[in-house]
């Protein structure tokens, strides 16, 4: 069947990629965040590996009108971009929350059904 460990790692990576935009919207929806704060939160949650993944995602979310940013002076150096949800971003996040709950419920029911079959 090939390298099972590599297969599992690949599937896990694809699952993380699949929910990354949703997770970024969740984080930004909770508070205005600076990109390094986003990186820290995503890394803490084991959802992001490198910065190079976050910046194109933020650009895509902004181009789609879901997030925007404001520049603010920093006590520690140059001005910083702080990201926040737009009205469309808030609506999209609400829709994604519903979709996530439905998906989690569906997967949970499959797992429960499978565990009952294995008993």
N, C-alpha and C positions, 0 to 999 in steps of 0.2 A: 504494500500500500504506500510505500514511500516513507519519508521521514515524518512521523506523526507529530513530533514536537514542533517541527518547522511549520506544519500545516496548522496546528493550534495557534502558534504565534502569529501566523499570517491572518487567520480568522479574527483573532483578538485585535490586531492592528486595524483591520477593516471595520470592525465594530466601533472602535474608538473614533476612527475617521468619520464614520457615519453619524455620530452624535456630537461631533465637535462644534459645529455651527450652533446647534441647539444649546450646548453648554455655555458657549460664549454669550449668546443672547441671555441666558439665565443669569450669568454673572453681571453683565452690563445692566440688566433689568433690575438688579438689586441695588446698584449704586453706580455712580459715575466712576469709571476706572481708567487708570493710566495703563498703557500696554504692559509695562513690566509687572504691574499688579495682576493683570490678567494672566500673564505667563506663570507667575508664582502660584496663583490659585489652580490653574490647570495642571501644573507639574505636581502640586500637592495632591491633587485628585488622581494622579497617574493618567492623565488624558492627553498630555502634550509632550512631545519629545524635544522639539527644537523651535527656536524663534522663527525660522524660515517658513514654518507652517502657519504661524499666527498672522503675520502681516498681510499675506495675500488674502487670507480669510477676512480680515478686517476691511480690506479694500473692497472685496466682493460684497460684504454686507452693507457697506456704505454706498456702493454703486447701485445696489438694489433698494436703497432708501430705508433700510432697516435700522441703521445706526448713523450717528453723526458725532462730531467732536467739537470741543472748544479748547482754545489755547489758554493756559493759565501760567502765570509766572511761578517759578519754583524758587524756594529758598536755597536749594542745593545746586543750582546751575541754570541752564537755559529753560525757556518756557516748555511746558509739557502739554501734549494732547490728552484730554480726558474724554473718553467715549461714553455716550449715552444712547438710549433707545429713542427712536422717533415714534410718532403716533403709529405709523405702519409697523414699526418694530414691536411695539407693545401688542398690537393685534396679532402679529405673526407669532409672537411668543405665547400668547394665550391659545392660539390654534395648535401650536406645537406641544404645549402642555397637555391639551386634550389628546392629541395623537400619541404622545408618550405614554400616558396613562392607559389608553386602549391597547397599545402595543405590549406594554408590560403585563397587562391583564391577560392578553392572548398567549404570550410566551409562558406566563405562570400557569395558565390552564393546561397547556401542553405538557409542561414539566410535571404537574400534579397528575395528569392522566397517565403519563409514562411511568411515574413512580408507583401508581396504583397497579399498573399492568405488571410491573416487576415484582410486586409483592406475592 
